[in-house]
Amino acid sequence: MSQRLVRLSFHYPSNWSFEGTVDLLWCDGSSERSYGKLQQGGQATRETYIGHRWCVREDASRELLLSIVVGQEDQLVTIGAEASLDPLRGALWQMGRAPREPLLKACGALLRLLQNIDRSPHEDKYRSVRAANPAIAATLDVPGALALLSSAGFEQEQEQEGGDSRLVLRPQRSLGPLQDALAQLRRLDALLRGLPPPQESSLGSMQAAAAAASAAASSSAAAEASHRCGHCRAGIHNDLRRQLAGSGEIGGWRTHGAVGPGEYRFHCDRCRVDLCGACYDQWKAGDASVHPLEHGFSIEAPITTPWGGSSYGTMPAPPPVTSRNRRGPWG
């Protein structure tokens, strides 16, 4: 992979269908690391490397809005319909770019249409509407409204002998897509009116937020160094037990394998500071700017097993007895 830096510029246009801020995240394998928030109408530039992956999540709901892999040249990324992950979100984004008043009327008309079908799914009269109906025609003038109805399962049908065009939801169609669209319309209507989004439209978002928060806690714990060099301030990954955070076990005691090679740290008991390997080598070579030469250091091997031992040539200590580890070879 090339190590040439490129610029990734994010633009987040104002849009009624999303809440205020998004989170810009660099993806390192299965983990995500935040590189700042971006408000609607704002722009932000990040330097990154070719082949790196970035994603953008809505800050409040943690819903994924886009995911991209950095190309060979500087990129301008517009957070919106072009990068939408599904047709419903794309349709909502298009609608959200419309002025508030016509969008509010269109949202009301679409809500009435979909609510009637959801409440009375066996009433054929609710499943077919004339596109020339004044309320429907005005609604379809809002970009994205027709795409939203299509994502809900509606099809365009032309009546015989030059009759009006109709939008039809056939009886064999599942109501699942319609209910998804209805939940998102209720959310959009609440945002337009300055109200909190209803609970039903954010259930999936809440689950996504909980999963994302758990993953973020686990990944950030694993990524954060256990110690820091007192001279150069570099991280020292000396205690790798935190990499088991989020394993689902108390302290990760059920995972009995080594979790990584780790790094040695060099500890001065007199000053109670640590040095990384590179700075310790400089100190040993007589560089007094790193640390006073008259001081001494203890060499701390990396902790590379869940129960605190080292896998560097010695038998690790047994894990402590916990409520999840009452039996085993250590009794």
Residue pairs with C-beta under 8 A, 6 or more apart in sequence:
1 49
1 50
1 51
2 49
2 50
2 51
2 72
3 49
3 50
4 49
4 50
5 47
5 48
5 49
6 47
6 48
6 49
6 50
6 70
6 71
6 72
6 73
6 74
6 75
7 45
7 46
7 47
7 74
7 75
8 45
8 46
8 47
8 48
8 54
8 70
8 74
8 75
8 77
9 43
9 44
9 45
9 74
9 75
9 76
9 77
10 24
10 38
10 43
10 44
10 45
10 46
10 56
10 77
10 79
11 42
11 43
11 76
11 77
11 78
11 79
12 22
12 38
12 39
12 40
12 41
12 42
12 43
12 79
13 40
13 41
13 78
13 79
13 80
13 97
14 40
14 41
15 40
15 80
15 93
15 96
15 97
16 95
16 96
16 97
16 98
16 100
16 103
16 188
16 191
16 192
17 92
17 93
17 95
17 96
17 188
17 191
18 40
18 58
18 65
18 93
18 96
19 58
19 59
19 60
19 61
19 191
19 197
20 39
20 40
20 59
20 60
21 37
21 38
21 39
21 40
21 59
21 60
22 37
22 38
22 56
22 57
22 58
22 59
22 65
22 79
23 34
23 36
23 37
23 38
23 56
23 57
23 58
23 59
23 62
24 34
24 35
24 36
24 37
24 38
24 44
24 46
24 54
24 56
25 32
25 33
25 34
25 35
25 54
25 55
25 56
25 57
26 32
26 33
26 35
26 46
26 48
26 52
26 53
26 54
27 33
27 52
27 53
27 54
27 55
27 67
28 219
28 223
30 215
30 219
31 215
31 216
31 218
31 219
31 220
31 222
31 223
32 55
32 212
32 215
32 216
32 219
33 219
33 220
33 223
34 216
35 46
36 44
36 46
37 59
38 44
38 56
38 79
46 54
48 54
48 70
49 70
50 70
50 71
50 72
51 69
51 70
52 69
52 70
53 67
53 68
53 69
53 70
54 67
54 68
54 70
55 64
55 65
55 66
55 67
55 68
56 64
56 65
56 66
56 67
56 79
57 63
57 64
57 65
57 212
58 65
58 205
60 205
60 209
61 202
61 205
61 206
61 208
61 209
62 205
62 208
62 209
62 211
62 212
62 213
63 204
63 205
63 208
64 85
64 208
65 79
65 83
65 84
65 85
65 89
66 77
66 79
66 83
66 84
66 85
67 83
67 85
68 75
68 77
68 83
77 83
80 93
81 90
81 93
81 94
81 144
84 90
84 93
86 151
87 147
87 150
87 151
88 148
88 151
88 177
88 180
88 181
88 184
90 144
90 147
91 144
91 145
91 147
91 148
91 150
91 151
92 144
92 148
92 184
92 188
93 144
94 143
94 144
94 147
95 103
95 106
95 107
95 142
95 143
95 144
95 145
95 148
95 188
96 103
96 144
96 188
97 143
97 144
98 106
98 142
98 143
98 144
100 192
102 138
102 141
102 142
103 142
103 192
104 189
104 192
104 193
105 138
105 139
106 138
106 139
106 141
106 142
106 145
107 185
107 188
107 189
107 192
108 189
109 135
109 136
109 138
109 139
110 139
110 145
110 148
110 149
110 185
111 182
111 185
111 186
111 189
113 126
113 129
113 136
114 152
114 178
114 181
114 182
114 185
115 182
116 123
116 126
117 123
117 126
117 127
117 169
117 175
117 178
118 175
118 178
118 179
118 182
120 126
121 175
124 171
127 168
127 169
127 170
127 171
128 166
128 167
128 168
128 169
129 136
129 166
129 167
130 136
130 164
130 165
130 166
131 137
131 140
131 156
131 164
131 165
131 166
131 167
132 164
132 165
136 167
139 145
140 146
148 181
148 185
149 167
149 181
151 177
151 180
151 181
152 169
152 177
152 178
152 180
152 181
152 182
153 169
153 170
153 173
153 174
153 177
153 178
154 167
154 168
154 169
155 167
155 168
155 169
155 170
156 165
156 166
156 167
156 168
157 165
157 166
157 167
157 168
158 165
158 166
159 165
159 166
169 178
183 198
183 200
183 201
184 201
186 197
186 198
186 200
186 201
187 197
187 198
187 201
187 202
190 196
190 197
190 198
191 197
214 246
215 246
217 245
217 246
218 245
218 246
221 242
221 243
221 245
221 246
222 242
222 243
222 245
224 235
224 242
225 235
225 236
225 237
225 238
226 236
226 237
226 238
226 239
226 240
226 242
227 235
227 236
227 238
227 239
227 265
227 274
228 234
228 235
228 236
228 274
229 235
229 236
229 274
229 275
229 276
229 279
230 268
230 271
230 273
230 274
230 275
230 291
231 275
231 276
231 279
231 290
231 291
232 276
232 278
232 279
234 276
234 278
236 263
236 265
236 274
236 276
237 260
237 262
237 263
237 302
238 262
238 263
238 264
238 265
238 274
238 300
238 302
238 303
239 262
239 302
239 303
240 259
240 260
240 262
240 302
240 303
240 304
241 251
241 252
241 259
241 303
241 306
241 308
243 259
243 260
244 251
244 252
244 255
244 259
244 306
245 252
247 254
247 255
249 255
249 324
250 322
250 323
250 324
251 306
251 322
252 306
253 306
253 307
253 319
253 320
253 322
253 324
253 325
254 324
254 325
255 306
256 305
256 306
256 319
257 305
258 304
258 305
258 311
259 304
259 305
259 306
260 304
261 302
261 304
262 302
262 303
262 304
263 276
263 277
263 302
264 277
264 299
264 300
264 301
264 302
265 274
265 275
265 276
265 300
265 302
266 274
266 275
266 276
266 277
266 280
266 297
266 298
266 299
266 300
267 273
267 274
267 297
267 298
267 300
268 274
268 275
268 291
268 295
268 296
268 297
269 296
269 298
270 295
270 296
271 291
271 295
273 291
274 300
275 283
275 290
275 291
275 297
279 290
279 291
280 297
282 290
283 290
283 291
283 293
283 297
286 293
301 310
301 312
302 310
302 312
303 309
303 310
304 310
304 311
304 312
305 311
305 316
306 319
307 316
307 317
307 318
307 319
307 320
308 316
308 317
309 315
309 316
309 317
310 316
318 329
318 330
319 325
319 328
319 330
